[in-house]
Amino acid sequence: MYRKSRLNNGLRIITKHLSGVGSLSLGIWINIGGRYESTSHKGISHYLEHLLFKGSKKYSCREIKESIEGIGGALNGFTSEELTCYLVKIPSRYLVKALDILTDMVVEPRLKQEDIKKERTVILEELKMYRDLPQSYVYELLDELLWPEQPLGSPVIGTVNSVKSISRENLSYFQREHYTPANIVISAAGLIDHDLLAKRVSHIFGGKNPGGLNAFTAVKESQCKQQLNIFYKDTEQVHMAMGFHGLRRDHPLRHAQALLHIILGANMSSRLFNEVREKRGLAYEIGTGVKRYHDTGAFLVHAGIDNHKVAPCLELIFKELGKVKNKLVAVDEFKRAKEFYLGQLMLALEDTMEYMLWMGESMACLDKVYTLEDVIKEVNKVNIEDLRLVARQIFKREKINLALIGPLEKDKKKIYSKLNLG
């Protein structure tokens, strides 16, 4: 199903040939992100990601963009807690050209002082933008509750002070130290010639030293009581993010957790959507989410709530979470959740970009990639009791973390009294 290669210095290549398409999606993944950083340099991975698009040894900023967009392609990058990725989607005949551009960005960034100065301003504005968006900032408040005084508990983008303190020397050292073959995965999906890709990658990276494996500090999770953080803001609705410590990326019950997410809040058929929005009109936006990391995870509930209905909305949410702890889900509901889970995955994997992202993340984090058939087999092994087992493991009263943004300065005691799970 997949073709894999590994250079002597540890760099990994994985491809998936998809017939019937003319496009190719290519990504360079580095095992580095927000949780690998020191407090003083928080945000340096994200800062560096921005700067790599400003020019490399062979290509100027303008040439990078025009070379990809001028062939009908798309170019982007992102930084997360555990990964940084640079990616393109192009007509497949331009593989060599796109690879040359991406690798030159990663290996030979210019890091010009004037670009660093300008991009610092851009990132500080980006930081302000997130702070001004309560539906975004509420997750930052929640992360601080879930992982206090730890890298996972602070924003990937960094803080005003940390971004201002990062120098060119810091950035250059960080790139040399962490953008090394042992920490790199190159993934591609679409109309791809694996042998050609592997040959070109070997030519570019083959003679480079592997470097050491990037490492992060394991999380500490010692929560013994519920936590509440209310940030006052004169908004028209209250923005809520609730979180419980969840399962790590490769946990044996990860699919059961995903099915629980679907049943509770992943779509318009979910329990929370029906109970909170459809039946009672307490919120416009309501749903759940799952975060998965190497050694931990989080199960999230998010909502945009009428300012005057926060308490009854919370009460109803906790009632629904309590139900999945205490009572097995119905057989037909369980079956629909499985079909939705696998159906969404199959639909996503029809797109070359989604396939590349799926492969690249898995290879970078787990050093393996499951086939769709593997996932289907694993999901079909999940039983109804597994969902209740996960719910009982995650949804505990003393593990509640709740962040709220809105005009709630007089409601803290009332809200705190609602933090109760059956």
HUURCOR-V30206 format. One record per backbone hydrogen bond with DSSP energy under -0.5 kcal/mol. CO is the residue of the C=O (numbers start at 1). NH is the residue of the N-H. Records with the same first field share a line. If there is no record, write none. Layout:
CO: NH ; NH
//
This chain:
3: 15
5: 13
7: 10
11: 7
12: 186
13: 5
14: 188
15: 3
16: 18 ; 190
17: 19
18: 21
22: 92
23: 191
24: 90
25: 189
26: 88
27: 29 ; 187
28: 86
29: 185
30: 32 ; 84
33: 36
34: 37
35: 217
39: 42
41: 44
42: 159
43: 47
44: 48
45: 49
46: 50
47: 51
48: 52
49: 53
50: 53
51: 54
52: 55
54: 61
55: 110
59: 56
60: 64
61: 65
62: 66
63: 67
64: 68
65: 69
66: 70
68: 71 ; 73
69: 72
74: 89
76: 87
78: 85
80: 34
81: 35
83: 80
84: 30
85: 78
86: 28
87: 76
88: 26
89: 74
90: 24
91: 94
92: 95
94: 98
95: 99
96: 100
97: 101
98: 102
99: 103
100: 104
101: 105
102: 106
103: 107
104: 108
108: 57
112: 116
113: 117
114: 118
115: 119
116: 120
117: 121
118: 122
119: 123
120: 124
121: 125
122: 126
123: 127
124: 128
125: 129
126: 130
127: 131
128: 132
129: 133
130: 133 ; 137
132: 134
133: 136 ; 137
134: 138
136: 139 ; 140
137: 141
138: 142
139: 143
140: 144
141: 145
142: 145 ; 146
143: 147
145: 148
147: 150
150: 153
151: 154
155: 158
159: 163
160: 164
161: 165
162: 166
163: 166
167: 171
168: 172
169: 173
170: 174
171: 175
172: 176
173: 177
174: 178
175: 179
178: 180
180: 183
181: 184
183: 31
184: 12
185: 29 ; 187
186: 14
187: 27
188: 16
189: 25
190: 18 ; 192
192: 194
193: 197
194: 198
195: 199
196: 200
197: 201
198: 202
199: 203
200: 204
201: 205
202: 206
205: 208
209: 181
210: 182
220: 222
227: 402
229: 231 ; 404
230: 232
231: 406
233: 235
236: 307
238: 240 ; 305
239: 405
240: 303
241: 403
242: 301
243: 401
244: 299
248: 251
251: 254
253: 257
254: 258
255: 259
256: 260
257: 261
258: 262
259: 263
260: 264
261: 265 ; 266
262: 266
263: 271
264: 272
265: 288
267: 270
270: 274
271: 275
272: 276 ; 277
273: 277 ; 278
274: 279
275: 280
276: 282 ; 283
277: 281
282: 306
284: 286
285: 304
287: 302
289: 300
291: 298
293: 249
296: 293
297: 246
298: 291 ; 300
299: 244
300: 289
301: 242
302: 287
303: 240 ; 305
304: 284 ; 285
305: 238
306: 309
309: 313
310: 314
311: 315
312: 316
313: 317
314: 318
315: 319
316: 320
317: 321
318: 322 ; 422
319: 323
320: 324
321: 325
322: 326
323: 327
330: 334
331: 335
332: 336
333: 337
334: 338
335: 339
336: 340
337: 341
338: 342
339: 343
340: 344
341: 345
342: 346
343: 347
344: 348
345: 349
347: 350
348: 351
351: 355
352: 356
353: 357
354: 358
355: 359
356: 360
357: 361
358: 362
359: 363
360: 364
361: 365
362: 366 ; 367 ; 368
363: 367
371: 375
372: 376
373: 377
374: 378
375: 379
376: 380
377: 381
378: 381 ; 382
379: 382
383: 386 ; 387
384: 387 ; 388
385: 389
386: 390
387: 391
388: 392
389: 393
390: 394
391: 395
394: 396
396: 399
397: 400
400: 227
401: 243
402: 229
403: 241
404: 231
405: 239
406: 233 ; 408
408: 411
411: 415
412: 416
413: 417
415: 418
416: 419
418: 420
//
